[in-house]
Amino acid sequence: MADLICLGEPLFELNACQDGLFKGGFGGDVSNVAVAAARQGIDVALIARVGDDQFGEKLRGLWSREGVNHEHVLSASGEDTGLYFVFHDGHGHHFVYRRKGSAASRMLPEQIPGDAISNARMFYTSGISLGVSPELQSTTQEAIHTARQFGVSIAFDPNLRTALWPLDKARQVTHDAMRRCNIVLPGLDDARQLTSLHSPEDIIDFYHNLGAEVVALSLGADGVSISDGQGILTIPGVTVPAVDATGAGDCFNGIFLSAYLKNKDALKSAELANRGAALSTTGFGAVGPIPYGKDLTEGNHFND
């Protein structure tokens, strides 16, 4: 039985470094969350679909090394694993995707391992999983329904990508999914677009009104606002020598969920995840810089 089971599209990463070369790595928001959670010492499983290519093999190698159970990741003969590139400039990091028709985008509802979801303590997915393709959207919705049916706690990051689908459609489908979720983990910029609200307080109230018990609203470099319905607390950002924010939100989510599964304390979990997400920006790539639990003892690596 997994503590956390995740569904989404894994991707292979090519990150443009300062020397002009591309560093190979791994991504896909849900896969990143699975690795981040596993590095904190909980049992994590992944539901996905990859191509029977070298990129899919490399992703399986990653999950094996990280202790992420990938027995529910299907290999699709003759299909491709999705790719993305990361470029950096004075305005931050920018993504270019090569994922259309990826193996993951073709995953169907009947391929969901219902028993694995029903026996997990928590299920996690994201708005990207809903937006990649109609097939993966239906699959994600069915997985959410299965988790809900068996009383499995559901965590969700709306993770808006308007390149994948129109905002109006994203708003409708995402909010419908979030009505079934216990924990929501939005980023401020995404939430402002999806809710048409501006202040963190109004956004958090909006998500509680949709049904969320816990809302962890990421404020980027400014930290995170956390609420369990009993009031909102804001944890300030942590100053680090950041070089690449790729995957920082995913790192936050994985650390937060792993901690919350252990302690059921939203504030303590958010404090730990806030430090971990900051530390993850000090290296290049979505996965390599994700800290392990032993790296997150109070005060290590940080200058407040």
C-alpha positions as CSV (number, residue, x, y, z in Angstrom):
1,M,0.0,0.0,0.0
2,A,1.4,3.4,-1.0
3,D,1.4,6.4,1.2
4,L,1.0,8.6,-1.9
5,I,0.0,7.5,-5.4
6,C,0.4,10.1,-8.2
7,L,-1.0,10.2,-11.8
8,G,0.4,12.4,-14.6
9,E,2.7,12.8,-17.6
10,P,6.4,12.1,-17.1
11,L,8.8,14.0,-19.3
12,F,12.5,14.0,-20.2
13,E,14.2,17.4,-19.6
14,L,16.9,19.2,-21.5
15,N,18.0,22.3,-19.5
16,A,20.1,25.0,-21.0
17,C,23.0,25.7,-18.7
18,Q,25.2,28.8,-18.5
19,D,27.9,27.2,-20.6
20,G,25.5,26.9,-23.5
21,L,25.2,23.1,-23.2
22,F,22.0,21.2,-22.4
23,K,21.9,19.1,-19.3
24,G,19.7,16.0,-19.5
25,G,17.3,15.5,-16.7
26,F,13.8,14.5,-15.8
27,G,10.5,16.3,-15.4
28,G,6.8,16.2,-15.6
29,D,5.1,17.9,-12.7
30,V,3.6,14.8,-11.1
31,S,6.7,12.7,-11.5
32,N,8.7,15.5,-9.8
33,V,6.2,15.5,-6.9
34,A,6.6,11.7,-6.6
35,V,10.4,12.0,-6.4
36,A,10.3,14.8,-3.9
37,A,8.0,12.9,-1.7
38,A,10.0,9.7,-1.9
39,R,13.2,11.6,-0.9
40,Q,11.4,12.4,2.3
41,G,11.1,8.7,3.2
42,I,7.5,7.8,2.4
43,D,6.2,5.0,0.1
44,V,5.3,6.5,-3.3
45,A,3.8,5.0,-6.4
46,L,3.3,6.5,-9.9
47,I,0.6,5.9,-12.5
48,A,1.6,6.9,-16.0
49,R,2.4,5.8,-19.5
50,V,5.8,6.2,-21.3
51,G,7.1,5.3,-24.7
52,D,9.2,2.2,-25.3
53,D,12.2,4.5,-26.1
54,Q,15.4,5.5,-24.4
55,F,13.7,8.4,-22.6
56,G,11.1,6.1,-21.1
57,E,13.9,3.8,-20.0
58,K,15.8,6.6,-18.4
59,L,12.7,7.7,-16.5
60,R,12.3,4.2,-15.2
61,G,15.9,4.2,-14.1
62,L,15.2,7.4,-12.2
63,W,12.2,6.0,-10.4
64,S,14.1,2.8,-9.5
65,R,16.9,4.8,-8.0
66,E,14.6,7.1,-6.1
67,G,12.4,4.3,-4.7
68,V,9.3,5.4,-6.6
69,N,7.1,2.3,-7.4
70,H,6.6,2.3,-11.2
71,E,4.8,-1.0,-11.7
72,H,1.7,1.0,-12.7
73,V,3.6,2.9,-15.4
74,L,2.8,1.4,-18.8
75,S,5.3,1.1,-21.7
76,A,3.6,1.9,-25.0
77,S,5.1,0.1,-28.0
78,G,5.9,2.5,-30.9
79,E,5.0,5.6,-29.0
80,D,7.1,8.5,-27.7
81,T,8.0,9.8,-24.3
82,G,7.4,13.6,-24.1
83,L,10.3,16.0,-23.9
84,Y,10.8,19.6,-22.8
85,F,13.5,22.2,-23.0
86,V,14.3,24.9,-20.3
87,F,15.8,28.2,-21.3
88,H,16.9,31.0,-18.9
89,D,17.2,34.8,-19.2
90,G,16.7,37.9,-17.0
91,H,13.0,37.2,-16.7
92,G,13.4,33.7,-15.3
93,H,13.0,30.3,-17.0
94,H,11.0,29.4,-20.1
95,F,9.8,26.1,-21.4
96,V,9.5,24.7,-24.9
97,Y,7.6,21.4,-25.1
98,R,7.7,18.5,-27.5
99,R,4.9,16.4,-26.0
100,K,2.1,16.3,-28.6
101,G,0.8,12.8,-29.0
102,S,3.0,11.5,-26.2
103,A,2.4,8.0,-24.7
104,A,1.1,9.6,-21.5
105,S,-1.4,11.7,-23.4
106,R,-3.0,8.6,-24.8
107,M,-3.6,6.9,-21.4
108,L,-7.2,5.7,-21.1
109,P,-9.5,5.4,-18.1
110,E,-9.6,1.6,-18.3
111,Q,-5.9,1.5,-17.7
112,I,-6.2,3.0,-14.2
113,P,-5.1,0.5,-11.5
114,G,-8.2,1.0,-9.3
115,D,-7.0,-1.3,-6.5
116,A,-3.7,0.6,-6.2
117,I,-5.6,3.9,-5.8
118,S,-8.2,2.5,-3.4
119,N,-5.4,1.1,-1.1
120,A,-3.3,4.3,-1.0
121,R,-3.5,6.8,1.8
122,M,-3.5,9.8,-0.6
123,F,-3.9,10.4,-4.4
124,Y,-2.2,13.3,-6.1
125,T,-2.6,14.8,-9.6
126,S,-2.7,18.2,-11.3
127,G,-4.3,20.5,-13.8
128,I,-1.6,19.6,-16.4
129,S,-2.9,16.0,-16.2
130,L,-6.4,17.4,-17.0
131,G,-5.1,19.7,-19.8
132,V,-2.7,17.6,-21.8
133,S,-5.3,15.7,-23.9
134,P,-8.9,14.6,-23.8
135,E,-7.8,11.0,-23.1
136,L,-5.6,11.9,-20.1
137,Q,-8.3,14.3,-18.9
138,S,-10.9,11.5,-18.8
139,T,-8.3,9.2,-17.1
140,T,-7.5,11.7,-14.5
141,Q,-11.2,12.4,-13.8
142,E,-11.8,8.7,-13.4
143,A,-8.9,8.3,-11.0
144,I,-10.2,11.2,-8.9
145,H,-13.6,9.5,-8.9
146,T,-12.0,6.2,-7.8
147,A,-10.1,7.9,-4.9
148,R,-13.2,9.7,-3.8
149,Q,-15.3,6.6,-3.9
150,F,-12.9,4.7,-1.6
151,G,-12.4,7.6,0.8
152,V,-8.8,8.2,-0.2
153,S,-7.6,11.7,0.5
154,I,-7.1,13.7,-2.7
155,A,-4.4,16.4,-3.3
156,F,-4.3,18.6,-6.3
157,D,-2.3,21.4,-7.9
158,P,-4.2,23.4,-10.6
159,N,-0.9,24.0,-12.4
160,L,-2.4,26.1,-15.1
161,R,-0.8,25.9,-18.6
162,T,-2.7,28.1,-21.1
163,A,-0.6,26.7,-23.9
164,L,-2.5,23.4,-23.3
165,W,-6.0,24.7,-23.3
166,P,-8.1,27.9,-23.2
167,L,-8.5,29.6,-19.8
168,D,-12.3,29.3,-19.8
169,K,-12.1,25.5,-20.3
170,A,-9.2,25.2,-17.8
171,R,-11.2,27.1,-15.2
172,Q,-14.3,24.9,-15.7
173,V,-12.6,21.5,-15.7
174,T,-10.1,22.4,-13.0
175,H,-12.6,23.8,-10.5
176,D,-14.9,20.8,-11.1
177,A,-12.0,18.5,-10.1
178,M,-11.1,20.7,-7.1
179,R,-14.6,20.3,-5.7
180,R,-13.6,16.7,-5.0
181,C,-10.2,17.5,-3.4
182,N,-9.2,17.6,0.2
183,I,-5.9,19.5,-0.2
184,V,-5.2,22.1,-2.9
185,L,-1.8,23.5,-3.7
186,P,-2.1,26.4,-6.1
187,G,0.5,28.9,-7.2
188,L,-0.6,32.6,-6.9
189,D,-0.2,33.5,-10.5
190,D,-2.2,30.4,-11.6
191,A,-4.9,31.0,-9.0
192,R,-5.3,34.7,-10.0
193,Q,-6.1,33.6,-13.6
194,L,-8.3,30.8,-12.6
195,T,-10.4,32.6,-10.0
196,S,-10.2,36.2,-11.3
197,L,-9.4,37.2,-7.7
198,H,-6.3,39.0,-6.6
199,S,-5.6,38.8,-2.9
200,P,-4.2,35.6,-1.3
201,E,-7.0,35.8,1.3
202,D,-9.8,35.9,-1.2
203,I,-8.2,33.1,-3.3
204,I,-7.8,30.9,-0.2
205,D,-11.4,31.5,0.8
206,F,-12.5,30.6,-2.8
207,Y,-10.8,27.2,-2.6
208,H,-12.2,26.5,0.8
209,N,-15.6,27.2,-0.5
210,L,-15.0,24.7,-3.3
211,G,-14.5,22.1,-0.6
212,A,-10.8,22.0,0.2
213,E,-9.9,21.3,3.8
214,V,-6.3,22.6,3.4
215,V,-5.1,25.3,1.0
216,A,-1.3,25.9,0.5
217,L,-1.0,28.9,-1.7
218,S,2.5,29.3,-3.1
219,L,3.7,32.9,-3.3
220,G,6.9,32.2,-5.2
221,A,9.9,33.9,-3.7
222,D,7.6,35.5,-1.1
223,G,6.9,32.2,0.6
224,V,3.5,30.5,1.1
225,S,0.1,31.2,2.7
226,I,-1.3,28.2,4.5
227,S,-4.9,27.6,5.8
228,D,-6.7,24.7,7.3
229,G,-9.9,26.6,7.5
230,Q,-9.1,28.1,11.0
231,G,-7.2,31.1,9.7
232,I,-4.5,32.0,7.3
233,L,-0.8,32.1,8.1
234,T,1.9,33.4,5.7
235,I,5.4,31.9,5.9
236,P,8.0,34.3,4.3
237,G,10.3,33.2,1.6
238,V,13.8,32.0,2.3
239,T,16.9,33.7,0.8
240,V,19.1,31.4,-1.2
241,P,21.5,31.8,-4.2
242,A,18.8,30.8,-6.7
243,V,19.8,29.8,-10.2
244,D,16.9,27.9,-11.6
245,A,13.3,27.7,-10.3
246,T,12.3,24.8,-12.5
247,G,10.1,22.4,-10.5
248,A,10.3,24.4,-7.3
249,G,6.5,24.2,-6.9
250,D,6.5,20.5,-7.5
251,C,9.3,20.1,-4.9
252,F,7.1,22.1,-2.4
253,N,4.1,19.8,-3.1
254,G,6.0,16.6,-2.6
255,I,7.7,17.7,0.6
256,F,4.4,19.2,1.9
257,L,2.4,16.1,1.2
258,S,4.9,13.7,2.7
259,A,5.2,15.8,5.9
260,Y,1.4,16.1,6.1
261,L,0.9,12.4,5.8
262,K,3.3,12.0,8.7
263,N,2.1,14.8,11.1
264,K,-1.3,16.1,9.9
265,D,0.0,19.6,10.7
266,A,-0.5,21.9,7.7
267,L,1.7,24.7,9.2
268,K,4.7,22.6,10.0
269,S,4.4,20.8,6.7
270,A,4.3,24.1,4.8
271,E,7.3,25.5,6.8
272,L,9.4,22.4,5.8
273,A,8.2,22.5,2.2
274,N,9.0,26.2,1.9
275,R,12.6,25.6,2.9
276,G,12.9,22.6,0.6
277,A,11.5,24.5,-2.4
278,A,13.9,27.3,-1.8
279,L,16.8,24.9,-1.6
280,S,15.7,23.2,-4.9
281,T,16.3,26.5,-6.8
282,T,20.1,26.5,-6.0
283,G,20.8,23.9,-8.8
284,F,19.7,23.3,-12.4
285,G,16.8,21.0,-13.3
286,A,13.6,19.9,-11.8
287,V,14.8,16.8,-10.0
288,G,18.5,16.9,-9.3
289,P,18.4,19.7,-6.7
290,I,15.3,18.3,-4.8
291,P,16.5,17.9,-1.2
292,Y,16.3,14.8,0.9
293,G,14.7,14.8,4.3
294,K,18.1,14.8,6.0
295,D,18.9,18.1,4.2
296,L,15.9,19.9,5.7
297,T,16.8,20.1,9.4
298,E,16.2,23.5,10.8
299,G,18.7,26.1,9.6
300,N,20.8,23.9,7.2
301,H,21.8,25.6,4.0
302,F,19.8,28.8,4.6
303,N,20.3,32.4,5.4
304,D,17.0,33.9,6.6
